[in-house]
Amino acid sequence: MTDYRTVSYWLETAGDDLTPRPSLPESIDVDVAILGAGFSGLWTAWYLKERDPSLEIVIIEREIAGFGASGRNGAWCTSEFPTGPGALAHKYGDATARTVVQAMRETVGEIKRVTEAEGIACDWADGGQLIIARGTQQRPAVDDEYQTMQRLGLADGLELLDADQARQRINVTELQGALFSPYTAVIHPGKLVRGLARAVERRGVRIYEQTAVTKVHPGRYPTFETNHGNVRAKAIILCGEAYLSQLPGYGRAVMPVYSLITLTEPLSDADWAEIGWRNRECVASCRYTVDYLSRTADGRILFGGRGAPYRFGSKITPEMDKHAGTHQMLQDNVRAWFPRLKDVRFTHTWGGPLGWSRDFMPTVSFDPEQGLGMAHGYTGNGVSTTNLSGRMLADMITGQKSALLELPHANHKTRQWEPEPFRFLGVRLVQQSFMRIDRKAEATGLPPSGKSIAERLTAH
């Protein structure tokens, strides 16, 4: 039997013994069946019950609630949308970009409201976020982001910081400045996802764990085939995110990209006195290969990033949660960013796949004729975007008119990923290109040109 405590620090410290709930006992008929007991599926169930308490809802989970990205992430409950405001404005116009950003900012507040109402103690801290320029090569990206937000009329509450002002918040080497946003909280995602699972159960939702959906049948009688029987419903909802790529018929809908994390031991008061970081802001740099950091409630530094190579055929295995080279790089980064921690001990390493859509836009859709709904493609910004998706799906399924359904990812249709081996070759090329671009920028102190094939292919 899997020891789910080993999946991540978050599940290990969720305050739950993680004993799996019962599997599906037999074939059943219900109103709504949801694949996946992560944030997307749980939020969808929560809001469906809020819209219509009479609905009979089940969630089918292959492992346990929170096993996937919801229980492994970097603890950012951020207002950042997977597609940035500049790209949204370019694709859909300034007004739509403003609407999306405002909806995401409100979503962070909505999550806080529900956690307080449901009594979910998830170590919530309203610290905001810092996008830092670590090196002169990153300063233009910070300035450009602030200018974009100013042009769109979205700079309220934002602060553009010079090097000294940024260092007063967090003492990082090579710091050239930062952009502060108050619209982000740091959380304990394990406590949130496990608490949310209990909250939907209190509302009458049944969660069947260790039950694998093996096939999906949309149509007149939408059905999940599982290894323990069939679930027939009026509506079936796919919320598997990266794991959707493992489902027959959906292998090219999303691409699993691994993000890995390392965690230090609790630091001393003297360490924190030098580092600062009193407000527990979420922190990220502007590297293409991605750095994201958070400070835990018990005084540890979480450092996450990309680097683990894409595997042929969108492969996902437990062994891929650990990649020695990437975890070593992350630990080296901790020591480089915070020289005082040159001898720090690392207590946990973990990782997992997140879901990339082909155009880096999430999709929230429902086809009433087929009885099929979907939510996926968060590209690493899913902790809060999933809540928005849950509300949108609840409105779609119950037929409520809602301003949320005017957002650009409502019933959005994205291209499928290329078939193998083209997908493998293209993704590996982009991964290697980003590493070279970052190394060159750090060596020269000059920002990336934005003209490379990799940059143009992934602009979002």
N, C-alpha and C positions, 0 to 999 in steps of 0.2 A: 504493500500500500504506500502511495506517495506521501512523504512528509512535507506537507505544504508550507511548513515554517521555513523551509530552505529556499523557497521561491524568491523571497525578498525580505529585507529588513522590515518593510511595512507589514507584510503578513505575519512575520514572526512576532511583532510587537503590537498587533491589532487588538489585543485584549480578548482574544477568542481562541478556543482550542482547535478551531478549523476542522472539526469533525464533519465529514460530508453529510449533507442532507440525503434523505432517501432518494433512490433512483425512481424513474417512472415505473409504476407497478404494472401497468397494462395499457392497452390502447384506450384513448379517451377522446371525447368531443368537448370543445370549449369555445368561447367567443373569440379570444385572442391568444395566440401562442407566439412566444418570443424566443429566438435563439440567442443565447448569451446573457449571463448574469454579471456583466460588467456595468459601467456607468450608463452606457446607451440603453441597454435593456432595462435596467432598474429604473432609470428616470422615466422611460416611456411607460412602464407599468405604473409608476407612482402618479404620473399626470393623467393617465387613462382612468385610474380609479378616482382621481379628483374630479374629472369631467363626468364620469358615469360610474358610480359605486356599484351598480348592479352587474357590471361586466365580469364574466368568469375568465380569469387570466392565468396562464401558466408560463413560466420561464424554464427553458431547457438548457442546461449547462453541462458541458462535457467534463469539467473538472469540479471546481467550487467557485462560489461567487467571489469575484476579484482576482481570479487566477491570472488573467491576461494583463493588458496594459494598465487597467484600472488599479491593480495592486502592485505595480512595478515602477511607476513613473517618478519624475523628479520633484513632485509635490507642488507644482505650480498650478494654482487656480487663477488663470490669467484671462484678461479680456482680449488677448491677441487671437485673431481669427487665422486659420491656416493660410489664407491668402491675405497679404498685407494691404493696407489702405491704398497705397499708391497703385498697386496692380488692380485692385477692385475698381478704383476710379478710372483707370485706363480701359478696363473691360466693360464696365457697366455705367460709368458716369459718376460724378462727384456726389450727387444726392444719394445714390445707392451705397457708395462707400461710407458716407456719414451714417446712414441708417444701420448698416452692419456693425460699425464700431460702437454706436450707441446701444444696439441690442446686446452686444457682447459685454459692454460695461454693466448694463442692467442685469445680465445673467450672473455675474459674480455676486451681486447683491441678492439675487434670487436664491442662489445656492446657500448663501449664509442664512437667509430667512428660513429655508426648509430645515437646515441642520439644527437651528435653534428651536424650531417648532417641534421637531422630532426628537430632540434631546440627544443628537449625535455629537459626542465630544471628539472632535477631530483635530484638536490643537490648532484651531483657526487663528491666524495672525495677519492683520491688515497692514503688512509692511510695504506693499507696492513692489515695483520691480525696477532694476537698474540695467539698462543696456549700456555696457561700458565699451570705451575705446581703449584697448590694451595695445599700445603702440600707435605711432603716428599714422600708420596705414589704415587704422580702423576709424579714425576721427571723422573722415568725410561721410561714412555711412551713418554715424550718429547724427551729424549735422543735417544730412539729407532727410532722415526720418523726421526730425523735428520740423524742418521746413515743410515737408509734406503735410504734417498734422496741422501746422499753422495755416497753410493754404486751404485746407479742407474745413477750417474752423473747429478743429478738434483738439487744440492745444490746451484747453482749460485743465488746470491741475498738473500739467506736465512741467518739468523743470530741466532746462539744459544746463549742465554743470561743467565748470572747467575742472582742471586736474585737481586743484586744491580742494574744491567743493566736493568732488567725487571721493577724494581720499578721506574726507571727514566722515563719510558714510561707510566706506570699506577700504582698507589699506592693502591694495594690490600692487604688485610691481608693474612698472611700465604704464601706469594709468595716465591717460591723456584727457579724460573727461567721461561724461556719461549722460544719458537721458533717463530721467526718473519719471515713472508713471505711478499714480496712486491706485490704479484700477487692477490690482493683483493681490491675492492673498497666498500665503504659504500654509499648507495643510498637512495632515497625516492621511495620505490617500487610503491606506489599509483600513483605518478606523472609519473613514467616510464610506467606502464601498461596502464594508461588512455591516455598518450601521444602517445604510440605505437598504440593504437586503432584508434586515429585520423590520425596517419600517414598512416595506411593501407587503411583507407577510402579515403584519398587523392589520393591514387593509384588506386582507383576504386573498392575496396573490400566492399561488403555490410555486415553489422553486424546486425543480427536480435536478439533482446534481449527479455527476458521474453518469450522465446519459448523453450519448453522442448522436447528433443529427447526422444521418448518413446520406439523406437525399431530400430535396425540396420539390414539392409538387404544387405550383400555383394553379389557379383555375377555378372552376365552379365549386370544388370542394378542396380548398387549400389544405395541404397536409405536410407535416414533417414525418419522414421515416426515421426511426431511431433504432438503436441496438436493443431497446426494451419494448418496442411496440410503436404504433403510429399515433400522432396527435393531429386530429382534424379540427379546423377552426374556421370561423368566418373571415379571419384575417391572420396571416402569419407574417412575422417581422424578423428580418435578418439584422442582427447587431453584433456580428462576430469580428468586426474591424479586420486586422491583419489575418486572422484565422479564417476569414471568409474565403481567402485564396485556396484553402485546403478543401473546400466543399465542391463536389462535382457540379460543373456548369458555371462556376464563379471563379475559376482559377486566374482569370485575367482582369477581374474587377478591381482588385487592389494589389499592390505589391508590398510584401513584408520587408521592412527595413529595420535592422537591429540597432537599438540604442542601448548603451551599456552604462553602468553606474558603479562608482566606488564610494565607500563611506568610511570616514575616519572614526577613531575612538572619540569619546567626549573630550573636548579641549579644556585646559585649565583656565582659571580666571585671568591669569597673566597672559595666556595666549590671546584671549578675547580682548584684553585691554589694548594689545598692540594691533590686532586685526580690526577692531571696531565692530561694524556690522550689528549694531545694537537693535536696529528695527527689523532684522530678519528679512530684508528685501530679497526677492528672487533676483538672481544675477545671471547675465549672459554676456558673452562677448560677441563680436561681429564676424567671427571666423566662419567660412563656408562649411567647415567640417564640424561646427557646432560645439559650443561649451555651454552648459547650464549648471547652475549651482543653487543650493538652498541651505539654510541653517536649520537644523532640526530643533525641536523643542527641548531635547536633552543635550544640546550643545555640541553637536557633530557637524562636520561639513560634508555635504553630499556634492559630488562632482560627476556630472554625466556628459556623455558625448557620443558621437558617431565614430565609425572607424572599422567596425566588424564588416567583413566583405559580404556582399550579396551572394547567395548560393543558388546554383542552377535550379530552375523549376520552382522558384519561390519556396524553397525548402524551409521548414520550421521543425526544429527538434530541441529537446531539453538541453542537449550538449551545446547548442549555439547560444545559450544564455550566458555562457562564459567564453571569452576570447582573450587569451593571455596577453597578446600584444596590445590590444585596445585597453584592457584594464591597467596594464603597466603604464601606457601613455597617460591615462587619466591620473594615476597616482603621481607620475612625474610632473604633471601639470599642477597638482595641488602644491607640491614642493616649490615649483617655479613661481606660482602666484603668491605663495605665502612662505618665504624663506625660513621664517621662524619654525615652520613645521617640517624641517628637513628630516627629523627622526620620528615623525608621527607614525602611529600604528594604524593600519587599515583593518577594520573588523568584518566588513561585508563587501562582497562584489556580486552583482547580479545584472540581468539584462532581459531583453525581450523585444519582440517585433511590434512596430507600429505600422499603420496602414497608409500607404501613399496612393492617391488617385493619379491618373495619367495627367490631369491638368492642375493638380494640387488644390482643387476645390473639393470640399466635402459634398456628399450627396445625401439628402433626406427626401425620400420619395414614398408614395403609396399609389398603387394601381388598384382601384376598387373593383375593376372587372376581373382581375387576376387574384385579388385578395392578398397582394404581396406588398409589403413595406420594407424599406431598407434605410440604414443609417451607417455611413462609413466614410473613410478618407480624411481623417483628422490631421494627418501629417505631423503628429507630435504635439498638437495643441488640443487634446481631447478632454482634459479634466472638466473644463467649463463648457466647451462646445457641445459635449454630449447632453448637457442639461437643456440647452437650446434645442437640440435635435429631439429630445424626448417630448418637449412641449409642442414642437411642430408636428411630430407623428401623432400625438394625442389629438391635436386639432384636425389633422387629415382623416384619421380613422373615425372620429366621432362626427365628422362633417361640420365642424364649427368654422365660421368665417373668422379669420385672424390676420392681423397685420404681419405676423411672423411668416405667413405663407406667401408674402410678397418678396421675401428675401431671396437673393439669387441662387442659393443652393436648394431651394424648395423645388422638388421634382427636376433637379438638375441632371442632365445627361452628359456623362463624360465618356471619352474614348476608352476602349479596352487597352490594356497594356499589350505590347507586341508579343507575338509568340516566341518561344525559345527556338534557336539560341540567340535571336536578336536582342531579346530583353536582357539576357545575361551579359552580352557583349557591351550593350549600351550603358547599362547601369554600372558595370565595373569601370568602363571608360570615364563616366562622370565622377565616380568615387575617387579614382586615381587623379583625375584632373583637379578636383577640389583640393586634394592634399598638396599637389604641386603649386597651385595658385596661392594657398595659404603660406607655404614655405617661402615662396618668392617674395610675397608681400612682407613677411617678417624679416627677410634678409635685406630687403631694399628700403623698407620704411615707406614704400609707395602703395597706394590702394590698388586693388584689382581693377583691371580695365573695364570689366563688364562686357567685353566683346568676345570672350572665348565661347566655344561651342557649348561647353558645360553650363556656363552662366546663362546663355541665351535659352537653352533647353529647359532650365529649371527656374526661370524668373517667376517669382510669385510673392 
